[in-house]
Amino acid sequence: MTAAIVALPSLARATSPLTATGVRFGDHGTYVRVVVDFKGTLAAREVEARTFSKTMATMSVNHTGVTTLTGGGSGDSVRVTLQPATQGLQIAMSFAPRKFKYLAYTVVTRNRLAIDLWKSAPPARPTQTCSELTLHRVHATPGVVAASGTEHRIFENQFQVVVRGARGTVLGRRHVYGPGLWSKTVSYHASHRQTGTFEAVAFSAKDGAVECLAQTRVTLPPS
């Protein structure tokens, strides 16, 4: 009898090689974009925002065996450092105190990680990053900003509305529950008249990065 040899399918595919090859920067007015280029295939599920403070933000690429050919770089007021970690790659971004308020990211064409650092200063014009969260009306009176808009399909239909001063400092904040049409008033304190920002912002349930942002300039009377 001749013994038959059957090749069993592999129980797990080997992780494809992934290497960071360079870092690029671009100033887009309301945010600075940091692009980390990779050779190989990067999946969105392998990327995670880790920390965000007034001077630094960190992210990780959780891809077994990932390597880097670059230590990072500097551009548009941001310094980036790439460093191998125990099970992946750590990306650290440092910047001037309170220059940025939020971090958002996306994987583009499966080989580029685009990281957006949103500036704390009031935007020159209204910004809306997705259709799920909008601002319709924003009106300020001494000590109070009233706003309305729409929300749908945000995680758990929850988001925040925030009043910021001219330097990006948070002057007031409230939690909002949707879905559908929403309206909210936010109290604030300002010692002098200034141009500030009113924003509606939703964060990712995965890691706290910005999922959706709608913002506009607003003139804040002293309160």
C-alpha positions as CSV (number, residue, x, y, z in Angstrom):
1,M,0.0,0.0,0.0
2,T,1.3,3.4,-0.9
3,A,1.0,6.0,1.7
4,A,-0.6,9.3,0.6
5,I,0.9,12.5,1.8
6,V,-1.6,15.3,2.1
7,A,-0.4,18.9,2.5
8,L,-2.5,20.5,5.2
9,P,-3.4,24.2,4.8
10,S,-1.4,26.5,7.0
11,L,-3.2,27.5,10.2
12,A,-1.9,31.0,10.1
13,R,-0.4,33.1,7.4
14,A,2.9,34.7,8.0
15,T,2.8,38.4,8.6
16,S,3.9,40.3,5.5
17,P,7.0,42.5,5.8
18,L,6.3,46.1,6.6
19,T,9.0,48.9,6.7
20,A,8.6,52.6,7.3
21,T,10.6,54.4,4.6
22,G,10.1,58.1,5.2
23,V,8.2,61.0,6.9
24,R,6.6,64.0,5.1
25,F,4.9,67.1,6.3
26,G,2.2,69.5,4.9
27,D,0.5,72.6,6.4
28,H,-3.2,72.6,5.4
29,G,-4.2,75.8,7.3
30,T,-6.3,74.3,10.1
31,Y,-4.1,71.3,10.6
32,V,-0.7,69.9,9.9
33,R,-0.5,66.5,8.2
34,V,2.3,64.1,8.9
35,V,2.6,61.3,6.4
36,V,4.6,58.1,7.3
37,D,5.3,56.2,4.1
38,F,5.6,52.4,4.3
39,K,6.9,49.6,2.0
40,G,4.4,46.8,2.4
41,T,0.8,46.6,3.4
42,L,-0.5,48.5,6.5
43,A,-4.0,47.8,7.8
44,A,-6.1,50.4,9.7
45,R,-6.7,48.0,12.5
46,E,-2.9,47.9,13.1
47,V,-2.7,51.6,13.9
48,E,-3.6,53.1,17.3
49,A,-3.5,56.5,18.9
50,R,-1.8,56.2,22.3
51,T,-1.4,59.6,24.0
52,F,-2.0,63.3,23.4
53,S,-0.7,66.1,25.6
54,K,-0.1,69.9,25.2
55,T,3.4,69.2,23.7
56,M,3.4,65.6,22.4
57,A,1.3,62.9,20.7
58,T,2.2,59.2,20.3
59,M,0.9,56.4,18.1
60,S,1.7,52.8,17.6
61,V,1.8,50.5,14.5
62,N,1.0,47.0,15.9
63,H,2.4,44.9,13.1
64,T,4.7,42.1,14.0
65,G,8.2,42.5,12.6
66,V,7.7,46.0,11.3
67,T,11.0,47.9,10.8
68,T,12.0,51.4,9.9
69,L,14.6,52.9,7.6
70,T,14.2,56.3,9.0
71,G,14.4,57.8,12.5
72,G,11.9,60.5,11.7
73,G,12.1,64.2,10.7
74,S,10.9,67.7,11.3
75,G,8.6,70.0,9.4
76,D,5.8,72.6,9.9
77,S,6.5,73.0,13.6
78,V,6.4,69.2,14.3
79,R,9.2,66.8,15.1
80,V,8.6,63.1,14.5
81,T,10.5,60.2,15.9
82,L,10.1,56.6,14.8
83,Q,11.3,53.9,17.2
84,P,10.9,50.1,17.1
85,A,8.8,48.8,20.1
86,T,8.3,45.4,21.6
87,Q,5.6,44.3,19.1
88,G,5.6,47.1,16.5
89,L,6.6,50.7,15.9
90,Q,6.1,53.8,18.0
91,I,5.6,57.2,16.4
92,A,6.2,60.2,18.6
93,M,5.3,63.8,17.6
94,S,6.5,66.8,19.6
95,F,5.4,70.4,19.1
96,A,5.1,73.8,20.9
97,P,2.9,73.9,23.9
98,R,-0.9,74.0,23.0
99,K,-0.2,74.5,19.3
100,F,-2.5,71.5,18.5
101,K,-5.7,70.4,20.1
102,Y,-6.6,67.1,18.4
103,L,-5.2,64.1,16.5
104,A,-6.9,62.3,13.7
105,Y,-5.5,59.7,11.3
106,T,-6.3,57.4,8.4
107,V,-4.5,54.8,6.3
108,V,-4.2,55.8,2.7
109,T,-3.8,53.3,-0.2
110,R,-2.6,50.7,2.4
111,N,0.9,52.0,2.5
112,R,0.7,55.5,4.0
113,L,-0.3,56.6,7.4
114,A,-1.7,60.2,7.3
115,I,-1.8,61.8,10.8
116,D,-3.6,65.2,11.1
117,L,-2.7,67.5,14.0
118,W,-5.5,70.0,14.4
119,K,-4.4,73.5,15.3
120,S,-5.7,75.2,18.4
121,A,-6.1,78.6,16.9
122,P,-9.5,79.7,15.5
123,P,-10.0,78.5,11.9
124,A,-10.1,81.1,9.1
125,R,-13.3,79.5,7.7
126,P,-15.8,76.8,8.8
127,T,-14.5,73.2,8.8
128,Q,-16.5,70.0,8.5
129,T,-14.7,66.7,8.2
130,C,-17.7,64.4,7.8
131,S,-21.4,64.6,7.0
132,E,-22.5,62.8,10.2
133,L,-21.9,65.9,12.4
134,T,-22.8,69.4,11.3
135,L,-23.1,73.0,12.7
136,H,-26.0,75.1,11.4
137,R,-26.1,78.1,13.7
138,V,-23.7,79.5,16.2
139,H,-24.5,82.7,18.1
140,A,-22.6,84.2,21.1
141,T,-23.9,86.6,23.8
142,P,-21.9,87.6,26.9
143,G,-21.0,84.4,28.7
144,V,-23.0,82.0,26.5
145,V,-22.7,80.5,23.0
146,A,-25.9,78.9,21.5
147,A,-25.5,76.4,18.7
148,S,-27.5,73.9,16.7
149,G,-26.8,71.3,14.0
150,T,-27.4,67.7,13.1
151,E,-25.9,64.3,14.1
152,H,-26.4,60.8,12.8
153,R,-24.4,57.6,12.9
154,I,-21.8,58.8,15.3
155,F,-20.8,56.1,17.8
156,E,-23.6,55.9,20.5
157,N,-24.9,59.2,19.1
158,Q,-22.7,61.1,21.5
159,F,-20.3,64.1,21.0
160,Q,-19.0,67.2,22.6
161,V,-19.5,70.9,21.9
162,V,-16.6,73.2,22.9
163,V,-15.9,76.9,23.2
164,R,-12.2,77.9,22.8
165,G,-10.6,81.3,23.2
166,A,-8.2,83.1,20.9
167,R,-5.2,81.0,22.1
168,G,-7.1,77.7,21.9
169,T,-7.8,77.4,25.6
170,V,-11.0,75.6,26.4
171,L,-13.5,78.1,27.9
172,G,-16.5,75.8,28.0
173,R,-17.6,72.3,27.2
174,R,-20.8,70.2,27.2
175,H,-21.8,66.7,26.2
176,V,-24.5,66.2,23.6
177,Y,-26.7,63.2,22.8
178,G,-28.3,62.7,19.4
179,P,-29.5,61.6,16.9
180,G,-31.1,64.1,14.6
181,L,-31.3,67.8,15.1
182,W,-29.6,69.1,18.2
183,S,-29.2,72.4,20.0
184,K,-27.1,73.4,23.0
185,T,-25.9,76.4,25.0
186,V,-22.4,76.5,26.4
187,S,-21.4,78.9,29.1
188,Y,-17.9,80.5,29.1
189,H,-15.9,83.1,30.8
190,A,-13.7,85.6,29.0
191,S,-12.1,88.8,30.4
192,H,-12.1,90.6,27.0
193,R,-13.6,90.5,23.6
194,Q,-11.9,88.0,21.3
195,T,-12.1,85.7,18.3
196,G,-12.6,82.1,19.4
197,T,-13.7,78.8,18.1
198,F,-16.9,76.8,18.5
199,E,-16.7,73.1,17.7
200,A,-18.7,70.0,17.7
201,V,-16.4,67.0,17.9
202,A,-16.8,63.2,18.2
203,F,-14.1,60.8,19.2
204,S,-13.3,57.2,18.1
205,A,-14.4,54.5,20.5
206,K,-11.2,52.6,19.5
207,D,-8.6,55.0,20.8
208,G,-10.0,58.5,21.4
209,A,-8.7,60.0,18.1
210,V,-11.0,62.5,16.4
211,E,-13.6,60.8,14.3
212,C,-15.5,63.8,13.2
213,L,-15.1,67.6,13.6
214,A,-17.2,70.6,12.7
215,Q,-15.9,74.0,13.8
216,T,-16.2,77.7,13.1
217,R,-14.9,81.1,14.2
218,V,-17.0,83.0,16.7
219,T,-16.6,86.4,18.3
220,L,-16.8,86.0,22.1
221,P,-18.0,89.1,24.0
222,P,-16.4,89.6,27.5
223,S,-18.4,87.8,30.2
